[in-house]
Amino acid sequence: MENILTFEDFSKVDLRIGTIIEVNDFHEANNPSYKLEIDFGALGIKRSSAQITSLYTKDDLKGRQIVAVVNLPKKQIASFMSECLVLGAVKANDVFLLSPEVKVKNGSKVS
């Protein structure tokens, strides 16, 4: 296994639960994607893009809780500034979003 992290390295990753409140098509992206607005409670609303159009409709996503990394630097993707990284599991080029089994408070830490 390459790139072994120390526990100290991993402790720097801030994983939080958020609820998707807005979903729009991202026509300028190289691959089919959505623009997401996600409510992280006290951390505020953050934006992200996600290549998940093959499995999820906009209606599927709105109101859904997800897991995201919230302490990465902002990243310019075409005309869009992504502020967090939504996490998912990849199977055969499809991304399945990670989410809590039960509804939790937005902004809750994942540990």
Secondary structure, DSSP 8 states (H G I E B T S, - for coil): --S---HHHHHT--EEEEEEEEEEE-TTSSSS-EEEEEE-GGG-EEEEEE--TTT--HHHHTT-EEEEE-SS--EEETTEEE-SEE-EEEETTEEEE---SS---TT-B--
